[in-house]
Structures are given as C-alpha cells and as structure tokens.
Amino acid sequence: MKILMINKFFYKKGGAETYFFSLAEALKKEGHEIVFFSMKHPQNYSCEQDKYFVSNSEYNNKVNILKKIKMFKNFSWSKEAQKKIEKLIVNEKPEIALLSNIHRQLTCSIIPVLKKYKIKIVMTVHDLITICPSYTMLNGKNQICEKCLHGSAFNCVKNKCIKNSHIKSFLGYLENKKCKKENVYNLIDLYICPSNFYKNKLLESKITESPIIQLSNPVTLTTKFELKNGEYFLYIGRLTKEKGLFTLIDAMKKVNSKLLIVGTGLLDTKLKNYIVDNELVNKVQMLGYKTGSELSSIIQNSKAVILPSEWYENGPYSAIEAMAYSKPLIVSNVGGLPEMVDDNINGYVFDMLNVEMLSNCINKMQNLSLNDYSSMCLASYKKYKTNYCMENYVKSLINYILKL
C-alpha cells in the first residue's frame, strides 16, 4: 500500500513523534511505500515531500505581530494546508492516510480534502484535544478538569486552560467549535487509542460515530530478559507540574533509597531548589536530558521506573521502555498508567498525590527478596513482549486497515 503519514512535527519532539517515525520505518520494512505531510521547521529531518509542507506556525512571543495575525487566521482551519495536501495527493496518490497530531499547526482542514479523494483515514489519539481544547484536560490551575467533556468548550476560555491565557484559550475554543461545525471527526474512518482510558473518554464524549479501538503504543527495542538488581529508582520525562515530581520528591523523604530524575522542562530550577531546601541532595539527583545508549544504561541499572503523574497520561514511552529492559513500574492511578501495571505483579499502583502511599510502594520494592524482585522484572518483560511489540502492532494495524 501507499500510505500517507501526517504529523505536525517532522522531528523527534515527543512521544507522538517517536511513534510516528518508528511506525513509518516498520511499515517500510513490511514493503509499504510511505509519503509524508507535515510543517516546515529548522529541526526537520530531510524528506522528499517537504515541498508540500505548510509554513512554520509555532506560536511564541518572539513572533512579530503581522506573523501572529496570519497564524491566528490559520489556527483553526488552514487554507494553505488544504492546498498543499491536495497537491501532494494528486501527485503521490496515497491509498491510506495515518494521522497523528494535526491540530493547530496543520488543522483538521486537511480531513475533508482526504475524503474528497476517497482516502481512508486512520487517526491515532495521542492526546484528548478532540474533547478538550487544551488537549491535557487540565485547567488554568493545572488541575484535572472535565468541564468541556460534559459541557461547552468555552469553559477553556473561562478557566484560561491554554498556557493561562485568555487569548490562546479562545483560539483553542474556536478550533474546537470549527471542527464540530465541519463534522470532521465523523469523516475519520478509524480511531486508535493507545489506552483503554482514552478510548473510553472518546466514547463518553460522543464526538464521533466512527469505530474506536485500543492498540498500545509500540516500540522497536529488541531486548532480552535480564535481571539487574538496580541501585536507584528512576523518573524519565518532562519536568512539568502535571508529572507529579514534587509528590515524588516528598515521598523520597520517607525512604532509604536514591532517586535519579532524567529530563528537562519548565520546573528545572524550581525542582533543584526544592531538593536543596528539603536537604535531599544526597538522595535525589537531576541528570538533565539523556538519550541513546546512555539513557538505556541508566534504565538498565535502575531498580524501577516511577511515573507519579497527576494528569491523564495515555501510554508513555518511558514506561514501555522500562518494561522492555525488564524493569518494574510504580505509577499513579490516573489515565492510562494503571493499564500498564498489574499491581503486585510487574509493579505497584498508588493513589495520585498520595505521598505516604508512594513512599510505601518505594520501600516495598526496595525490600523485595531477590526471588520476588526477579519475578516482578520477568512479568514486566513479558508484558512488554505481549502488548508493546512493533511487529504485532503493524500486523494488527494492517488487518484493521484492510477491513475499512
């Protein structure tokens, strides 16, 4: 098949892009021809179809006022994206379109164009932007909020849910309103959700009458089971408030273990100061951003990976990679995270924001016998092989596509 893969970023910006590029390579290996549609950006990888890519429309405060006005015009419905994707379709003639993240920079305006040429459309749901204009289901105070799910999306504006800004929240509301008016979500033939939690939220929203299935995010790591009784606990991810890092650091006060934090983000300085203020510099170490073999080594030498999130996580790659390296997980009971852990089998689940419960989970893991710890590591690895293997994912995806 000739498959058109669409994502607004064409470089590895986050988990959605990890999925996007690894799936493209896997599909190529299976003999499918892949073409791309995205947005121009200085960090983009080279691509034969980049002449069709839309102009860079990342909004930031450094952009001059004329460019901002142009961006606002295209924020919810981009005529440029429509024209460029139509040229690509006419020249490349794809049979299937796989959509990842398209809102804002590409916009859902491309969906009616795909339908015009009778191209089957499959969308992977990496976030909840179809339901919540801020996509995170967090309000302006960084609290979980479902007001837009059960009421008007204008709640986003009232609560300044997008970057605590009335203007940006209003633009998000306009996009949400436009997509519903154009009925674009019913034009998508199939939705893929990495977690049952996200699938159930979409069903609850009644945003579409199209089928919604669950397929866990895949990775391409070819690892073998290996038992390493690590020396420290590990967090990998963005350093932002919704990730629950202050809860995790507070939990470390009550355990006799070491924690390594890998990642960068807005809270970098605040977290460093918090660690110093709480006299935890000998227990908690921030390593910054790591990748490749260095990151793999850090995971392999850990005791377990902890994800104390305080928002609706989907199916984070940090958890999947931990399981691929035979590491147990300790996760909060929110979003898709509990689906990744069979409690007391390949890790522990604790109540979100519950410092006492999290510290108990860490202590419990630390005090496991080698035999019990080995069983937990093996269970993690088996869960990875069963649920998150790229080969199995591609087979399932193609089977679903052929039935459309």
C-alpha positions, 0 to 999 in steps of 0.5 A, a space after each residue: 500500500 501507499 500510505 500517507 503519514 501526517 504529523 505536525 512535527 517532522 522531528 523527534 519532539 515527543 512521544 507522538 513523534 517517536 511513534 510516528 517515525 518508528 511506525 513509518 520505518 516498520 511499515 517500510 520494512 513490511 514493503 509499504 511505500 510511505 509519503 509524508 505531510 507535515 510543517 516546515 521547521 529548522 529541526 526537520 529531518 530531510 524528506 522528499 515531500 517537504 515541498 508540500 509542507 505548510 509554513 512554520 506556525 509555532 506560536 511564541 512571543 518572539 513572533 512579530 505581530 503581522 506573523 501572529 495575525 496570519 497564524 491566528 487566521 490559520 489556527 483553526 482551519 488552514 487554507 494553505 494546508 488544504 492546498 498543499 495536501 491536495 497537491 501532494 495527493 494528486 501527485 503521490 496518490 496515497 491509498 491510506 492516510 495515518 494521522 497523528 497530531 494535526 491540530 493547530 499547526 496543520 488543522 483538521 482542514 486537511 480531513 475533508 480534502 482526504 475524503 474528497 479523494 476517497 482516502 481512508 483515514 486512520 487517526 491515532 489519539 495521542 492526546 484528548 484535544 478532540 474533547 478538550 481544547 487544551 488537549 491535557 484536560 487540565 485547567 488554568 490551575 493545572 488541575 484535572 478538569 472535565 468541564 468541556 467533556 460534559 459541557 461547552 468548550 468555552 469553559 477553556 476560555 473561562 478557566 484560561 486552560 491554554 498556557 493561562 491565557 485568555 487569548 490562546 484559550 479562545 483560539 483553542 475554543 474556536 478550533 474546537 467549535 470549527 471542527 464540530 461545525 465541519 463534522 470532521 471527526 465523523 469523516 475519520 474512518 478509524 480511531 486508535 487509542 493507545 489506552 483503554 482510558 482514552 478510548 473510553 473518554 472518546 466514547 463518553 464524549 460522543 464526538 464521533 460515530 466512527 469505530 474506536 479501538 485500543 492498540 498500545 503504543 509500540 516500540 522497536 527495542 529488541 531486548 532480552 530478559 535480564 535481571 539487574 538488581 538496580 541501585 536507584 529508582 528512576 523518573 524519565 520525562 518532562 519536568 512539568 507540574 502535571 508529572 507529579 515530581 514534587 509528590 515524588 520528591 516528598 515521598 523520597 523523604 520517607 525512604 532509604 533509597 536514591 532517586 535519579 530524575 532524567 529530563 528537562 522542562 519548565 520546573 528545572 530550577 524550581 525542582 533543584 531548589 526544592 531538593 536543596 531546601 528539603 536537604 535531599 541532595 544526597 538522595 535525589 539527583 537531576 541528570 538533565 536530558 539523556 538519550 541513546 545508549 546512555 539513557 538505556 544504561 541508566 534504565 538498565 541499572 535502575 531498580 524501577 521506573 516511577 511515573 507519579 503523574 497527576 494528569 491523564 497520561 495515555 501510554 508513555 514511552 518511558 514506561 514501555 521502555 522500562 518494561 522492555 529492559 525488564 524493569 518494574 513500574 510504580 505509577 499513579 492511578 490516573 489515565 492510562 498508567 494503571 493499564 500498564 501495571 498489574 499491581 503486585 505483579 510487574 509493579 505497584 499502583 498508588 493513589 495520585 498525590 498520595 505521598 505516604 502511599 508512594 513512599 510505601 510502594 518505594 520501600 516495598 520494592 526496595 525490600 523485595 527478596 531477590 526471588 520476588 524482585 526477579 519475578 516482578 522484572 520477568 512479568 514486566 518483560 513479558 508484558 512488554 513482549 505481549 502488548 508493546 511489540 512493533 511487529 504485532 502492532 503493524 500486523 494488527 494495524 494492517 488487518 484493521 486497515 484492510 477491513 475499512 
